[in-house]
Amino acid sequence: MQPKNKKEQIGITALYCRLSRDDGMDGDSNSVANQKRLLSQKAKELGFANTKYYVDDGYTGTNFNRPGFQAMLVDIDMGYITAVMVKDLSRLGRDYVSVGNYTDSYFPERNVRFIAVNDSIDSDEGESEIAPFKNILNEMYARDISKKVRSSHRLRGNMGEPLSQPPYGYMKSPENKKKWIIDPEAADIVKSIFKMCLDGKGNETIARILQEQKVLIPMAYWQSKGLPRGGKKTQPNPYKWCKTTVQKILSQQEYCGDVINFKTYSKSFKNKTRLENPQENWAIFKNVHEAIIDREAFEQVQKLIAKTKRRAPKPSNAQKSIFCDLLYCGDCHKKLRHHTNTINKDIHYFVCSNNKVDYRGSCPGRHYIRADAVEQVVMLELRRMAEFLHDDEQAFADILAQKSGAELMKEQKRNAGELQKAIVRNDTVSRLYEKLYEDNATGKVSDEWFMQLSHKYEVERMELKAKISELRSKLMQSDEQQKERENFTTAVRKFMQMEHLTAPLLRELIDHIDVFETQGVGKNRTQRIVIYYRFIGYIELPEVSHYDNYKADTRKGVAVEYVSKALTA
């Protein structure tokens, strides 16, 4: 047996427990409580005092997108964990390729000892010849369970039992979870959506009306009722209906009282992504539950939907504006979206993605700006900058240095001092811990006192390690700052040799551009644009007499002067 490293005695021993619904048939042997007891006892036998549980209860072993496991990986990468213990290899996972990668590569590369208790696997005792075969058997078990579940799923689906969650407007019956009953509050909204459609209103108009009436979107409604549902839960505005949600409600045949199974499918037990199933593969059972919408009205709505003229999709070879993802609203700081005029295809423009008019957002202004106007303003500013660099390189370098030079040096010196202190203290804590361990082994320090002090030292050591990593990262960023300023100057020189703007050059020079709402009326209309350059932010350039602000006709009879300054004059 290889000698145990003292660092392993100092670090955390991760006790990882996992239980999925498929493991329920194994009784209590795989329960999380049982796993904890077994791992705790084994850790005590091996002398691991500093242990921490990482638990995934209800997560499959066929993939590793589990919160407990991912948290453990983060702690391993931070250097906190020096040993990982599991009940057996199946608790780590049931994908033999991924499990093998963790046990054969990931853990050894990070000096993490791996122990599978019931499989008698301990990386300190050398490689296990039986482990690969156990991993294959564990995956075969998962594959077999998947086949049984799919078979049961298909049997129940072909018998007319609803396989999905009830749609908005229905809920599961308290007496029989396999039956759907009408949810009166949501059903009234569904009825009003169908009525508005029959009255000739479009999906966007219906969505706008529901938002104005403060009707909760389906996900927010289910959350308000305490019903767990999958899907996006981060919508900041719980009343902001989307036209696609309206479209989905209008096309759901379930509102006629029908059950439709097998609308989606997954390719394998390893890939949980749901794919659309061709309609001929659906299993449709009519008049199973009470209808919210009568079948005649539903068919009328489907005819209206079919007649709706949909906007032609953009051709795959359509040229994307080079300013996409660079323009932001100067007021709400949301991205500006790129559009093409529906009548004149040569006109391209941007508007705030959060404006009230186009997207029912919270920003009062559209912040409309034409793409060609943005290009001319940016070209004008870059020419000013290039001319300034050409005329006085030293002054240009001084401006860049003033943006961050003095503060950068001050912060760099402070971070270097803090880093040195943290390194010295970390070494001291490690020595103190080693001496404490030796004193405990020789009986000079009691077990109780050892546990208290060792926990204190370990907490401080972890905090110091995180601090050292953060300070080193900051110092590396400081060292790169000077290089970035030089790269910025090189990019400006490159622009001087080009006749047209390109997307790669823009990304080299510009971080983002803030666009504000147009001010004034008539001939005095102005719009402020603020350009923030990479690594240095906004630069106030000296006035150049022969460069005026750019003026353009945004539409017939309406001219706007674009003022590229951070502050209004």
N, C-alpha and C positions, 0 to 999 in steps of 0.2 A: 504493500500500500504506500502511495506517495505521501510525504509529510504534508500536514495541513498548514496552509499559509496563515500567518497571523492576521493578515488583512481580512481573510474570510471570517475570522472570529470577531472582527471589529464591525464589519458591515451588516446590513439587514439581511435576514433570511426570509425570502418571500414564500409564504404558504399559499399556493394557488388552488382554489376550489372552483369547480364548474359543475353545473347540473342543468340539463336541458329537459324539455318535456318528454322527449323520446326515452330518457333514462328512467322515467317514472316507473316503468314496468319492472325495474330491478329491485324494487322495495326500498328499504332504508339503507341498504349497503352503500349507495351512492349519494345519500342525502348530504347537504352541505354541512349539517351539524356533525354527521359521522366523519366526513372528510376532515373537518377542523380538529376533532378529537384525535384522529389518527395522526395527522401531521404535527399537531402540537406535542404529542407524546414522542414521536420520532425525533423531532427537533430537540427535545429535552434530553433524549438519550445521546444524541450526537454533540451536546454541549452548546447548541445555538440558543443563546439567551435573548438576543435582539431579533424578534420575529414580527412579521406584519402580514395580515390576511389580505388577499386580493380575491374577490369573489365575483363570479358571473352566474347568477341564478336564473335559469330559464333561457340560456343562450346555447345555440347549436355548436357542435364541435367541428362542423364542416367548413367553417371559415373563422377568421380571427378578428372580425370586427366586433369585439366585445369590450365594453368599457373597463372592466376590471383588468383584463389582459393588456389592453392598451396603456392603462395607467402603470402597470408593472413594467412595461417596456420603457416608458418615459423615465421611471426611476432607475432602471438598469443603465440607460444611456447617460443619466446624470451621475452614475457611479455609486449610487447609494446601496444597491443590492449586490451581494457577493455570492448568494446561493438561492436556488429556486427548488422548492419541493412540491410534488404533486402526489396524489394517491396512486395513480398509475398513468401510463402514457395516454390513455383515452381521455383523461381529464384535461390534458394539454391540448388535444385536438384529435380529429378523426380524418384529417387530410395527410396522408403519409408523406407526401412531398414536402409540405410546409413544416410538419412536425420534425422531419429529418433535418430540414434547413436550420431550425432553431436549436436542436440538440447537437448537431454536428458542426455548425458554423457560428451561428449568432452567439450562443452562450460561451463557447470556448474563446472566441475572439475578444470577448469582454471579461474574461477570467471569472465567469459565473459558474459555480458548481451546480450541476443538475442532478436531482435525486427523484426517482419514481419508486415509491416505497414498496408497493405490492408487486412490482415487476422486478424488484431487486436490482435496479439500475442506479449506479452512482458514478458520475463522471470522474471522480477522484480515483476510482478503481480501474480506470482504463475504458476503452470502447466496449460496448455491449454488442455481441454478435447476434443476439436474439431480438434486439430492439427493432431493426427494420421489418422483421416478420410480424412482430406485434403491431407495428404501425399499419401494415397492410391489412391485417385481420381487423383492426379497429375501423379502417375505412370500409372494408367489406360489410361490417356490422351496420355502419351508417347507410350504406347503399341498400342493404336488405331492408332496413327499417323504412327507408324512403319508398321502396317498391310497395311495401305493405300499406303505407299511408296513402300513396297515390291510388292503389287499388281500392281502398276503403273510400277515399275521396270520390273516385269515379262512380262507385256503387251508389253512394248516397246521392250524388248529383243526378244520376240517371233515374233515381226514384222520385225526383222532384223536390228534394230537400234543399233549401237555399244554402249555397256554399259561401256566399259573400256577406258582408255586413249590410244591413238594410239601408237603402238610399235615404237621402234627406227627405223627410215627410213620413217615414216609417220608423218603427222601433220594434225590438224583440218583445214578444209577449212574456209577461212575468210568469205565466203558468206553463208556457211551452217555448223554450228558447229557439226551437226550430221553426216557429211561426212568426210572421210579421203582422203587426197591428198598426193602425194609423196613429201618428203623433199629431194631434189636432193643431197645435200651434204652428208647426212647420208645414203641415199639409195646407193650411190656409195660404201660406206664402207660395207654395207650388201652384195652387189653383190660380192665384193672382198673376203668376208668371205666364201660365198658359193663356189666361184671359187677355193679358196685354199683347201677347204674340198674335192672338186671333184678331185683336183690334188694330193690327198693322204696325205695331211698334217693333223696332229692331232690337237685337240683343244688347247693343251698347246703350240704347235709350232705356231699356228695362233695367239694366245694371245701374244706370244713373238714378233712376227713380227709387230703386231699392236703397241706394246709398243715401239719398236725400231723406227717405223715410226712416233712416236709422235702423234698418233691418240687419241683424247679425248674419254674416256669411256662414255657410254650413259648418266649417271647422270651429268658428267662434261659438256658434250655437251649441254644438256638441260639447265643447269645453265648459260652457256655462251650465250644462246639465250633468257634468261629471262623467261623460261617456268617452272612453278611450277610442280614438280613431287614428289610423295612419294618415300621413300626409303632412304638408307644410303647416307649421304651427307658429311661424314667426311673422305673420302679416301684422304690421304695426297698427293698421286701421281695421278694426273688426267689422266695419260697415262697408268697406270698399269691395263691392262685388265686381267680378271680372266677367266680361262677355262670354268667355269660354265656359265659365261655371253655369251661366244661363243656358248656353248651347247644350251642355251636358244634361241639364235637367229636362230641357225640352225634347231630348232624343231618347230618354229612358222609358222603355216599354213597360218596366216594372210598375209604373204608375197606373197602368190599366188593370192591375191585379195579377200580373204574370210573374213567374220565376224564370230567370234565364241563367243557366249555368255554363261554365267553360268558356266565358268570354276571353279569358287570358290563360296562359300556360307558362311554365318555366322549362328550360331545356334539360336541366339535370339537377340532382340534389345538391350539387356544389354551387350552382348559379341560381340565386333566388330572384333574379330580375324577371318581372312579369312581361310577357310579350302578347301582342294582340293575336287572338285566335280568329281564323276565317269564320265568317258567319255560318257557313254550312256545317261547321263543327259544334255550333251551339246546341244546347238542349233546352227547348222552350216548353214550359208548362203553363197553360192559360188558366185564368180565374182561380188561382190558388189562394190569394188573400183579397181583402176588400180593396176596391179600386179608389184612387183619388181623382183620376181623370177618366171620363167615359171614353170608350174606344173610338167613337166617331170623332170626338174633339181631338184626340191624339192623332188620328190619321190626317185630319185637316191641317194640324200643325206641321206634320211631317211633309205635307205637300208644299206648305209655305216655306219651310226650311230648304226644300229641294229647289224651289224657284229663286231663292235668294242669290243675287249675283255676288259672288265672292271676288275679292280683289285678287288679281293675277299675282302669283308669287314672283318675287324678283328672280330674274335669270341667274343661273349659277355663275355666269361670267360677268355679272354686274360689278362695276368698279366701286369699291368702298372708299369713302372719303379718307384722306390721310389724317384728318383731324378727329376721326372717331376715337373715343376714349381719352381725348385730351381736353375737351371742352366741358366746363362745369358751370352750374348756375352760381352767380356771384352772391345770391341772397340765401338760397336754401342748400347750396353746395351739392346738389344732385347732378348726375351726368346729363348732358344735353344729347338728345336723340337725333339721329340723322334721318332726313326725309327727302323724298323727291316729289316735286309738284305734280299733281295728278293730270293737269292740263298741259303744262309746259315741262316736258321731261328734262329740259336742259337746266332747270332751276333746282338746285339742291340747297337745303337749309337745315338748321338745327333749332330745336325748341327744348325747353326744360322738361325732363321726364317726370317731374313732380307738379306740373302746373295744373290748375283747376280746369282749364278749358279743354285740353286735349286728353288728359289722363285722370281727371277727377282727384288730383292730388291736393296738397296744402299750400303750394306756392302760388301767390296771386298773379304773377306775371308769366307770360309765355317765354320771355327772353329770346325772342325770335332773332336769328341772325343768319344771313346767307353764307354758304360755304365759300363762295368766291370772295366775299367781303373779308372773311376771316383770313383767307390766304393772302390778300393784299395787305392787310394790317400787319400780319406776321412778317411778310416780306419787307415791309417798310421798317419795322423795328429791327430786324436782323441786318438790314443795310446800314441803319444808323450805328448799330453795334460794330459791324465790320469796318465802317469808316473810322469810328473812334479808335478801334484797335490798330488800324493802319496808320493813323495820324500820330498816335501817342501810345505805344505799347506799354510803357512804364506806368502811365496813368491808368490804363485799363487793368494792368496787373494789381495796382494799388487798390482799385475799387473791389476787385475780387477778394483780395486779402482782407480788406476792411470788413467784408461781410462776415468773416468767421475767424480771421487770423488771431487776434488778441484773445478772444474768448476761448478759441480752440486750444491755444497754448496753456492758458490758465487751467482749463478743464483737464487737459492731458497730464499736467504736472500733478494735479490733485488726485487723479485716478491712479497714476503710477505710485504715489505715496500710499494710497489706500490698499493697492494691490500688494505692495511689499509687506505692509502690516498684516494683511490677511494670510499671506503665505507663511510668515514667521509664526503667527498664532496657530495656524493649522498644523505645522510641524510640532509645536509645543503640545497641542492637544493629543496628537498621535503618540508622542512619547509618554505623556501622562497616562494615557489609556493602557499602553503596553506595561508600564510599571504597575498600574492598578491590577492588571490581569495577573502579573507575576506575584504580586502581594497576596492576591486571592488564592492563587494556586498553592502558595506556601503557608497559607493560614494566617498571614498578617492582617488581612482584611476579611471581614465576615461576608457571607453571600448577600445578605440584605444590604449592607453598605456598598458592596460591589455593584449590585443591581441599580441602586440609586445614582451612584456616580457615573457608571457606564452609560446610563440613559442620558444623563446631563451632557457628558462628553460627546456622545453620538449625535445628539440634537445640534450642538454647537458645530461639530465637524461638518454636518450636512449643510448648515447655514453658511459656513465658511467656504465650502466647495462651490455652492451656488454663487456666492459673492465673487469668488476668484474667477469663475467662468464669465460672469457678467462684466467684470472690470477688464479682463483680457479682451473681450469682444469690443468694448468701448475703445480701448487703446488701438486695436487693429483698425477700427473705423476712423480714428483720428489720423493714423498713419496714411490711410488711403485718401484722406480729404485733399491733401496737397496734390496727389496724383490726379484726382478728379478735376481739380481746377485746371491742371495742365491739359487734361483731355477735353475740357470745355473749350479752352482757347483753341485747341487743334480743330475742334468741330466748327468753330466760327471761321477759322481760316479755310476750312473745306467748303463752307458756304460761299466764301468769296470767289471760289472757282466754279461755282455752279450757276446755271441760268434758271433752274426751276427747283422748287422744294420737293423733297422726297420723304416718304414715311420714315426710313431709317435715320435720316439726318434730323428730322423733327424729334425722334425719340432720344437722340444723342444730346439735343440742345434743351428741349422743353419738358418740364415735369407736368404742368397743366396750365390751362388758361381759364380765367374766370370771366364770364360774360354777364353784364348787368342789364337791367331793363332800360329800354329807350326812354330818354327824358326830353321834355320840351315839346313844342308844336311847330308846325310849318317849317320855315327855313332854319329854325334854331334847334331842330331835333338832333340830339347827340346820344351816343351809346358808349359806355365806358368798358374797355377791355383791359384786363390785367394779365400779363404774361409772367409766369413763374418758371425760371430756368432751373435745370437740374443742378442739385448740390448747392446752389447759391441763392435760390429764391428770386425775388423781384429786384431788379437793378434800375436805379434812377440814373439814366444817361444824360449827359449835358445836351442842351438844345443845339440842334444843327439848323442853321438858318434856312437852308434851301430844301428842308424836308417839312412839309405840312401834314396835318392829320388827313387820313384818307376819307374821302367822301364818295358815297355811292347811292344810286337810286334803288331802293329795296323793292319798290313797285312803282307803277306809273304815277308820277306826280308826288311821290314821297321820297325825299332825300334824307340821308342820315350821315352825320359826321362821326367817325369812330375815333375816340380819344383813348389812347393807350397809356394811361397813367394810373398809378395805384390810388391816388387821392383826387377827388374832384377839385378842379381849380376854383 
